[in-house]
């Protein structure tokens, strides 16, 4: 029972962080009341690997 409660708490925490990131830092705005959180999320997003335009493949089913 306690495992389920802890798992749900972690899931809600991650969902909240995603919502905050989508609402503020991804749009170029500062996070109100916790600017350090927005800065940390921007650093984490910049550290993630991304595909460049020439590395992308067309995965559509069109011939």
PyMOL Python script that loads the backbone (N, CA, C, O; Angstrom):
from pymol import cmd

cmd.read_pdbstr("""\
ATOM      1  N   UNK A   1       0.823  -1.193   0.000  1.00  0.00           N
ATOM      2  CA  UNK A   1       0.000   0.000   0.000  1.00  0.00           C
ATOM      3  C   UNK A   1       0.868   1.259   0.000  1.00  0.00           C
ATOM      4  O   UNK A   1       0.597   2.207  -0.738  1.00  0.00           O
ATOM      5  N   UNK A   2       1.915   1.263   0.833  1.00  0.00           N
ATOM      6  CA  UNK A   2       2.774   2.439   0.916  1.00  0.00           C
ATOM      7  C   UNK A   2       3.526   2.653  -0.393  1.00  0.00           C
ATOM      8  O   UNK A   2       3.802   3.790  -0.774  1.00  0.00           O
ATOM      9  N   UNK A   3       3.859   1.559  -1.083  1.00  0.00           N
ATOM     10  CA  UNK A   3       4.538   1.674  -2.375  1.00  0.00           C
ATOM     11  C   UNK A   3       3.656   2.407  -3.390  1.00  0.00           C
ATOM     12  O   UNK A   3       4.146   3.239  -4.153  1.00  0.00           O
ATOM     13  N   UNK A   4       2.380   2.104  -3.396  1.00  0.00           N
ATOM     14  CA  UNK A   4       1.456   2.762  -4.320  1.00  0.00           C
ATOM     15  C   UNK A   4       1.356   4.244  -4.014  1.00  0.00           C
ATOM     16  O   UNK A   4       1.331   5.059  -4.936  1.00  0.00           O
ATOM     17  N   UNK A   5       1.298   4.609  -2.762  1.00  0.00           N
ATOM     18  CA  UNK A   5       1.215   6.018  -2.360  1.00  0.00           C
ATOM     19  C   UNK A   5       2.478   6.768  -2.787  1.00  0.00           C
ATOM     20  O   UNK A   5       2.392   7.875  -3.320  1.00  0.00           O
ATOM     21  N   UNK A   6       3.637   6.177  -2.557  1.00  0.00           N
ATOM     22  CA  UNK A   6       4.901   6.819  -2.946  1.00  0.00           C
ATOM     23  C   UNK A   6       4.994   6.932  -4.464  1.00  0.00           C
ATOM     24  O   UNK A   6       5.420   7.964  -4.982  1.00  0.00           O
ATOM     25  N   UNK A   7       4.602   5.889  -5.176  1.00  0.00           N
ATOM     26  CA  UNK A   7       4.638   5.922  -6.644  1.00  0.00           C
ATOM     27  C   UNK A   7       3.712   7.007  -7.179  1.00  0.00           C
ATOM     28  O   UNK A   7       4.084   7.734  -8.101  1.00  0.00           O
ATOM     29  N   UNK A   8       2.534   7.126  -6.628  1.00  0.00           N
ATOM     30  CA  UNK A   8       1.598   8.162  -7.083  1.00  0.00           C
ATOM     31  C   UNK A   8       2.133   9.556  -6.776  1.00  0.00           C
ATOM     32  O   UNK A   8       1.943  10.474  -7.574  1.00  0.00           O
ATOM     33  N   UNK A   9       2.791   9.732  -5.647  1.00  0.00           N
ATOM     34  CA  UNK A   9       3.380  11.021  -5.308  1.00  0.00           C
ATOM     35  C   UNK A   9       4.468  11.397  -6.312  1.00  0.00           C
ATOM     36  O   UNK A   9       4.537  12.543  -6.755  1.00  0.00           O
ATOM     37  N   UNK A  10       5.306  10.445  -6.664  1.00  0.00           N
ATOM     38  CA  UNK A  10       6.374  10.701  -7.639  1.00  0.00           C
ATOM     39  C   UNK A  10       5.776  11.025  -9.006  1.00  0.00           C
ATOM     40  O   UNK A  10       6.257  11.929  -9.691  1.00  0.00           O
ATOM     41  N   UNK A  11       4.742  10.305  -9.406  1.00  0.00           N
ATOM     42  CA  UNK A  11       4.095  10.560 -10.686  1.00  0.00           C
ATOM     43  C   UNK A  11       3.485  11.953 -10.719  1.00  0.00           C
ATOM     44  O   UNK A  11       3.627  12.663 -11.715  1.00  0.00           O
ATOM     45  N   UNK A  12       2.811  12.355  -9.651  1.00  0.00           N
ATOM     46  CA  UNK A  12       2.222  13.695  -9.589  1.00  0.00           C
ATOM     47  C   UNK A  12       3.288  14.783  -9.582  1.00  0.00           C
ATOM     48  O   UNK A  12       3.090  15.842 -10.179  1.00  0.00           O
ATOM     49  N   UNK A  13       4.402  14.544  -8.925  1.00  0.00           N
ATOM     50  CA  UNK A  13       5.493  15.505  -8.904  1.00  0.00           C
ATOM     51  C   UNK A  13       6.074  15.695 -10.305  1.00  0.00           C
ATOM     52  O   UNK A  13       6.298  16.828 -10.732  1.00  0.00           O
ATOM     53  N   UNK A  14       6.318  14.613 -11.012  1.00  0.00           N
ATOM     54  CA  UNK A  14       6.837  14.702 -12.378  1.00  0.00           C
ATOM     55  C   UNK A  14       5.838  15.375 -13.319  1.00  0.00           C
ATOM     56  O   UNK A  14       6.235  16.166 -14.176  1.00  0.00           O
ATOM     57  N   UNK A  15       4.569  15.076 -13.172  1.00  0.00           N
ATOM     58  CA  UNK A  15       3.555  15.714 -14.005  1.00  0.00           C
ATOM     59  C   UNK A  15       3.505  17.214 -13.736  1.00  0.00           C
ATOM     60  O   UNK A  15       3.334  18.005 -14.664  1.00  0.00           O
ATOM     61  N   UNK A  16       3.653  17.609 -12.481  1.00  0.00           N
ATOM     62  CA  UNK A  16       3.681  19.025 -12.141  1.00  0.00           C
ATOM     63  C   UNK A  16       4.879  19.729 -12.748  1.00  0.00           C
ATOM     64  O   UNK A  16       4.756  20.853 -13.237  1.00  0.00           O
ATOM     65  N   UNK A  17       6.034  19.086 -12.723  1.00  0.00           N
ATOM     66  CA  UNK A  17       7.230  19.676 -13.323  1.00  0.00           C
ATOM     67  C   UNK A  17       7.080  19.833 -14.829  1.00  0.00           C
ATOM     68  O   UNK A  17       7.509  20.842 -15.390  1.00  0.00           O
ATOM     69  N   UNK A  18       6.490  18.869 -15.479  1.00  0.00           N
ATOM     70  CA  UNK A  18       6.266  18.968 -16.922  1.00  0.00           C
ATOM     71  C   UNK A  18       5.303  20.111 -17.227  1.00  0.00           C
ATOM     72  O   UNK A  18       5.513  20.861 -18.180  1.00  0.00           O
ATOM     73  N   UNK A  19       4.248  20.248 -16.422  1.00  0.00           N
ATOM     74  CA  UNK A  19       3.286  21.331 -16.640  1.00  0.00           C
ATOM     75  C   UNK A  19       3.938  22.698 -16.440  1.00  0.00           C
ATOM     76  O   UNK A  19       3.684  23.623 -17.211  1.00  0.00           O
ATOM     77  N   UNK A  20       4.770  22.830 -15.416  1.00  0.00           N
ATOM     78  CA  UNK A  20       5.460  24.097 -15.174  1.00  0.00           C
ATOM     79  C   UNK A  20       6.425  24.399 -16.313  1.00  0.00           C
ATOM     80  O   UNK A  20       6.517  25.543 -16.757  1.00  0.00           O
ATOM     81  N   UNK A  21       7.145  23.388 -16.791  1.00  0.00           N
ATOM     82  CA  UNK A  21       8.076  23.613 -17.906  1.00  0.00           C
ATOM     83  C   UNK A  21       7.325  24.034 -19.163  1.00  0.00           C
ATOM     84  O   UNK A  21       7.763  24.940 -19.872  1.00  0.00           O
ATOM     85  N   UNK A  22       6.205  23.388 -19.441  1.00  0.00           N
ATOM     86  CA  UNK A  22       5.439  23.730 -20.641  1.00  0.00           C
ATOM     87  C   UNK A  22       4.815  25.113 -20.535  1.00  0.00           C
ATOM     88  O   UNK A  22       4.618  25.781 -21.551  1.00  0.00           O
ATOM     89  N   UNK A  23       4.503  25.546 -19.334  1.00  0.00           N
ATOM     90  CA  UNK A  23       3.840  26.833 -19.153  1.00  0.00           C
ATOM     91  C   UNK A  23       4.807  28.009 -19.183  1.00  0.00           C
ATOM     92  O   UNK A  23       4.435  29.092 -19.637  1.00  0.00           O
ATOM     93  N   UNK A  24       6.047  27.826 -18.708  1.00  0.00           N
ATOM     94  CA  UNK A  24       6.946  28.977 -18.583  1.00  0.00           C
ATOM     95  C   UNK A  24       8.256  28.859 -19.360  1.00  0.00           C
ATOM     96  O   UNK A  24       8.406  29.547 -20.370  1.00  0.00           O
ATOM     97  N   UNK A  25       9.214  28.023 -18.943  1.00  0.00           N
ATOM     98  CA  UNK A  25      10.528  28.059 -19.605  1.00  0.00           C
ATOM     99  C   UNK A  25      10.507  27.728 -21.091  1.00  0.00           C
ATOM    100  O   UNK A  25      11.290  28.297 -21.852  1.00  0.00           O
ATOM    101  N   UNK A  26       9.640  26.832 -21.522  1.00  0.00           N
ATOM    102  CA  UNK A  26       9.624  26.494 -22.946  1.00  0.00           C
ATOM    103  C   UNK A  26       9.103  27.654 -23.794  1.00  0.00           C
ATOM    104  O   UNK A  26       9.325  27.682 -25.005  1.00  0.00           O
ATOM    105  N   UNK A  27       8.419  28.602 -23.175  1.00  0.00           N
ATOM    106  CA  UNK A  27       7.911  29.779 -23.886  1.00  0.00           C
ATOM    107  C   UNK A  27       8.808  30.995 -23.698  1.00  0.00           C
ATOM    108  O   UNK A  27       8.501  32.078 -24.196  1.00  0.00           O
ATOM    109  N   UNK A  28       9.912  30.822 -22.984  1.00  0.00           N
ATOM    110  CA  UNK A  28      10.856  31.917 -22.798  1.00  0.00           C
ATOM    111  C   UNK A  28      10.517  32.851 -21.655  1.00  0.00           C
ATOM    112  O   UNK A  28      11.052  33.957 -21.591  1.00  0.00           O
ATOM    113  N   UNK A  29       9.642  32.437 -20.749  1.00  0.00           N
ATOM    114  CA  UNK A  29       9.266  33.265 -19.612  1.00  0.00           C
ATOM    115  C   UNK A  29       9.929  32.743 -18.343  1.00  0.00           C
ATOM    116  O   UNK A  29      10.307  31.575 -18.261  1.00  0.00           O
ATOM    117  N   UNK A  30      10.065  33.619 -17.361  1.00  0.00           N
ATOM    118  CA  UNK A  30      10.614  33.215 -16.062  1.00  0.00           C
ATOM    119  C   UNK A  30       9.521  32.561 -15.224  1.00  0.00           C
ATOM    120  O   UNK A  30       8.359  32.965 -15.278  1.00  0.00           O
ATOM    121  N   UNK A  31       9.898  31.560 -14.458  1.00  0.00           N
ATOM    122  CA  UNK A  31       8.959  30.885 -13.582  1.00  0.00           C
ATOM    123  C   UNK A  31       8.692  31.762 -12.359  1.00  0.00           C
ATOM    124  O   UNK A  31       9.634  32.115 -11.649  1.00  0.00           O
ATOM    125  N   UNK A  32       7.430  32.124 -12.093  1.00  0.00           N
ATOM    126  CA  UNK A  32       7.155  32.972 -10.940  1.00  0.00           C
ATOM    127  C   UNK A  32       7.372  32.204  -9.631  1.00  0.00           C
ATOM    128  O   UNK A  32       7.131  30.999  -9.562  1.00  0.00           O
ATOM    129  N   UNK A  33       7.820  32.900  -8.622  1.00  0.00           N
ATOM    130  CA  UNK A  33       8.033  32.374  -7.267  1.00  0.00           C
ATOM    131  C   UNK A  33       9.202  31.405  -7.158  1.00  0.00           C
ATOM    132  O   UNK A  33       9.651  31.130  -6.045  1.00  0.00           O
ATOM    133  N   UNK A  34       9.707  30.884  -8.251  1.00  0.00           N
ATOM    134  CA  UNK A  34      10.833  29.945  -8.204  1.00  0.00           C
ATOM    135  C   UNK A  34      11.658  30.062  -9.482  1.00  0.00           C
ATOM    136  O   UNK A  34      11.666  29.136 -10.294  1.00  0.00           O
ATOM    137  N   UNK A  35      12.350  31.183  -9.673  1.00  0.00           N
ATOM    138  CA  UNK A  35      13.136  31.312 -10.910  1.00  0.00           C
ATOM    139  C   UNK A  35      14.264  30.281 -11.001  1.00  0.00           C
ATOM    140  O   UNK A  35      14.697  29.933 -12.100  1.00  0.00           O
ATOM    141  N   UNK A  36      14.737  29.794  -9.864  1.00  0.00           N
ATOM    142  CA  UNK A  36      15.790  28.779  -9.870  1.00  0.00           C
ATOM    143  C   UNK A  36      15.292  27.485 -10.494  1.00  0.00           C
ATOM    144  O   UNK A  36      16.067  26.758 -11.114  1.00  0.00           O
ATOM    145  N   UNK A  37      13.996  27.188 -10.333  1.00  0.00           N
ATOM    146  CA  UNK A  37      13.435  25.977 -10.910  1.00  0.00           C
ATOM    147  C   UNK A  37      13.395  26.079 -12.432  1.00  0.00           C
ATOM    148  O   UNK A  37      13.709  25.113 -13.127  1.00  0.00           O
ATOM    149  N   UNK A  38      13.011  27.239 -12.949  1.00  0.00           N
ATOM    150  CA  UNK A  38      13.002  27.443 -14.391  1.00  0.00           C
ATOM    151  C   UNK A  38      14.399  27.369 -14.981  1.00  0.00           C
ATOM    152  O   UNK A  38      14.597  26.806 -16.058  1.00  0.00           O
ATOM    153  N   UNK A  39      15.377  27.944 -14.267  1.00  0.00           N
ATOM    154  CA  UNK A  39      16.766  27.876 -14.740  1.00  0.00           C
ATOM    155  C   UNK A  39      17.259  26.438 -14.787  1.00  0.00           C
ATOM    156  O   UNK A  39      17.936  26.038 -15.734  1.00  0.00           O
ATOM    157  N   UNK A  40      16.920  25.659 -13.761  1.00  0.00           N
ATOM    158  CA  UNK A  40      17.339  24.254 -13.733  1.00  0.00           C
ATOM    159  C   UNK A  40      16.681  23.451 -14.860  1.00  0.00           C
ATOM    160  O   UNK A  40      17.316  22.584 -15.459  1.00  0.00           O
ATOM    161  N   UNK A  41      15.416  23.741 -15.145  1.00  0.00           N
ATOM    162  CA  UNK A  41      14.735  23.033 -16.224  1.00  0.00           C
ATOM    163  C   UNK A  41      15.313  23.412 -17.585  1.00  0.00           C
ATOM    164  O   UNK A  41      15.421  22.560 -18.467  1.00  0.00           O
ATOM    165  N   UNK A  42      15.682  24.671 -17.765  1.00  0.00           N
ATOM    166  CA  UNK A  42      16.299  25.090 -19.026  1.00  0.00           C
ATOM    167  C   UNK A  42      17.644  24.406 -19.224  1.00  0.00           C
ATOM    168  O   UNK A  42      17.960  23.972 -20.331  1.00  0.00           O
ATOM    169  N   UNK A  43      18.444  24.306 -18.154  1.00  0.00           N
ATOM    170  CA  UNK A  43      19.735  23.619 -18.255  1.00  0.00           C
ATOM    171  C   UNK A  43      19.545  22.150 -18.605  1.00  0.00           C
ATOM    172  O   UNK A  43      20.284  21.600 -19.421  1.00  0.00           O
ATOM    173  N   UNK A  44      18.558  21.518 -17.989  1.00  0.00           N
ATOM    174  CA  UNK A  44      18.301  20.099 -18.269  1.00  0.00           C
ATOM    175  C   UNK A  44      17.826  19.912 -19.708  1.00  0.00           C
ATOM    176  O   UNK A  44      18.226  18.953 -20.369  1.00  0.00           O
ATOM    177  N   UNK A  45      16.981  20.813 -20.199  1.00  0.00           N
ATOM    178  CA  UNK A  45      16.492  20.697 -21.581  1.00  0.00           C
ATOM    179  C   UNK A  45      17.619  20.937 -22.576  1.00  0.00           C
ATOM    180  O   UNK A  45      17.665  20.289 -23.622  1.00  0.00           O
ATOM    181  N   UNK A  46      18.526  21.856 -22.268  1.00  0.00           N
ATOM    182  CA  UNK A  46      19.655  22.115 -23.160  1.00  0.00           C
ATOM    183  C   UNK A  46      20.638  20.955 -23.189  1.00  0.00           C
ATOM    184  O   UNK A  46      21.331  20.759 -24.187  1.00  0.00           O
ATOM    185  N   UNK A  47      20.707  20.187 -22.115  1.00  0.00           N
ATOM    186  CA  UNK A  47      21.637  19.065 -22.038  1.00  0.00           C
ATOM    187  C   UNK A  47      21.130  17.831 -22.797  1.00  0.00           C
ATOM    188  O   UNK A  47      21.904  16.916 -23.077  1.00  0.00           O
ATOM    189  N   UNK A  48      19.845  17.805 -23.128  1.00  0.00           N
ATOM    190  CA  UNK A  48      19.277  16.648 -23.818  1.00  0.00           C
ATOM    191  C   UNK A  48      19.728  16.633 -25.276  1.00  0.00           C
ATOM    192  O   UNK A  48      19.813  17.688 -25.904  1.00  0.00           O
ATOM    193  N   UNK A  49      20.017  15.455 -25.822  1.00  0.00           N
ATOM    194  CA  UNK A  49      20.415  15.385 -27.232  1.00  0.00           C
ATOM    195  C   UNK A  49      19.215  15.640 -28.140  1.00  0.00           C
ATOM    196  O   UNK A  49      18.098  15.217 -27.841  1.00  0.00           O
ATOM    197  N   UNK A  50      19.453  16.326 -29.234  1.00  0.00           N
ATOM    198  CA  UNK A  50      18.397  16.607 -30.209  1.00  0.00           C
ATOM    199  C   UNK A  50      18.882  16.246 -31.607  1.00  0.00           C
ATOM    200  O   UNK A  50      20.085  16.177 -31.857  1.00  0.00           O
ATOM    201  N   UNK A  51      17.951  16.019 -32.501  1.00  0.00           N
ATOM    202  CA  UNK A  51      18.282  15.718 -33.884  1.00  0.00           C
ATOM    203  C   UNK A  51      18.389  17.009 -34.671  1.00  0.00           C
ATOM    204  O   UNK A  51      17.564  17.910 -34.517  1.00  0.00           O
ATOM    205  N   UNK A  52      19.391  17.094 -35.500  1.00  0.00           N
ATOM    206  CA  UNK A  52      19.526  18.222 -36.405  1.00  0.00           C
ATOM    207  C   UNK A  52      18.668  17.952 -37.640  1.00  0.00           C
ATOM    208  O   UNK A  52      18.233  16.821 -37.856  1.00  0.00           O
ATOM    209  N   UNK A  53      18.425  18.962 -38.434  1.00  0.00           N
ATOM    210  CA  UNK A  53      17.547  18.813 -39.603  1.00  0.00           C
ATOM    211  C   UNK A  53      18.062  17.750 -40.569  1.00  0.00           C
ATOM    212  O   UNK A  53      17.269  16.999 -41.136  1.00  0.00           O
ATOM    213  N   UNK A  54      19.380  17.676 -40.763  1.00  0.00           N
ATOM    214  CA  UNK A  54      19.912  16.695 -41.707  1.00  0.00           C
ATOM    215  C   UNK A  54      19.917  15.277 -41.139  1.00  0.00           C
ATOM    216  O   UNK A  54      20.080  14.317 -41.893  1.00  0.00           O
ATOM    217  N   UNK A  55      19.741  15.126 -39.824  1.00  0.00           N
ATOM    218  CA  UNK A  55      19.734  13.802 -39.204  1.00  0.00           C
ATOM    219  C   UNK A  55      18.341  13.187 -39.152  1.00  0.00           C
ATOM    220  O   UNK A  55      18.206  11.996 -38.872  1.00  0.00           O
ATOM    221  N   UNK A  56      17.323  13.964 -39.414  1.00  0.00           N
ATOM    222  CA  UNK A  56      15.960  13.468 -39.325  1.00  0.00           C
ATOM    223  C   UNK A  56      15.605  12.658 -40.551  1.00  0.00           C
ATOM    224  O   UNK A  56      16.020  12.969 -41.667  1.00  0.00           O
ATOM    225  N   UNK A  57      14.830  11.612 -40.320  1.00  0.00           N
ATOM    226  CA  UNK A  57      14.342  10.774 -41.408  1.00  0.00           C
ATOM    227  C   UNK A  57      12.851  11.000 -41.567  1.00  0.00           C
ATOM    228  O   UNK A  57      12.154  11.344 -40.613  1.00  0.00           O
ATOM    229  N   UNK A  58      12.377  10.802 -42.777  1.00  0.00           N
ATOM    230  CA  UNK A  58      10.953  10.885 -43.032  1.00  0.00           C
ATOM    231  C   UNK A  58      10.357   9.508 -42.763  1.00  0.00           C
ATOM    232  O   UNK A  58      10.591   8.572 -43.527  1.00  0.00           O
ATOM    233  N   UNK A  59       9.590   9.378 -41.686  1.00  0.00           N
ATOM    234  CA  UNK A  59       9.013   8.103 -41.297  1.00  0.00           C
ATOM    235  C   UNK A  59       7.555   7.977 -41.754  1.00  0.00           C
ATOM    236  O   UNK A  59       6.829   7.108 -41.272  1.00  0.00           O
ATOM    237  N   UNK A  60       7.132   8.831 -42.672  1.00  0.00           N
ATOM    238  CA  UNK A  60       5.746   8.758 -43.135  1.00  0.00           C
ATOM    239  C   UNK A  60       5.545   7.537 -44.021  1.00  0.00           C
ATOM    240  O   UNK A  60       6.506   6.955 -44.524  1.00  0.00           O
ATOM    241  N   UNK A  61       4.304   7.163 -44.201  1.00  0.00           N
ATOM    242  CA  UNK A  61       3.972   5.997 -45.025  1.00  0.00           C
ATOM    243  C   UNK A  61       3.766   6.368 -46.485  1.00  0.00           C
ATOM    244  O   UNK A  61       3.482   5.508 -47.318  1.00  0.00           O
ATOM    245  N   UNK A  62       3.907   7.643 -46.790  1.00  0.00           N
ATOM    246  CA  UNK A  62       3.741   8.074 -48.171  1.00  0.00           C
ATOM    247  C   UNK A  62       4.937   7.618 -49.017  1.00  0.00           C
ATOM    248  O   UNK A  62       6.074   7.647 -48.547  1.00  0.00           O
ATOM    249  N   UNK A  63       4.681   7.193 -50.275  1.00  0.00           N
ATOM    250  CA  UNK A  63       5.800   6.747 -51.138  1.00  0.00           C
ATOM    251  C   UNK A  63       6.655   7.884 -51.609  1.00  0.00           C
ATOM    252  O   UNK A  63       7.625   7.667 -52.336  1.00  0.00           O
TER     253      UNK A  63
END
""", "prot")
cmd.dss("prot")
cmd.show_as("cartoon", "prot")
cmd.util.cbc("prot")
cmd.orient("prot")
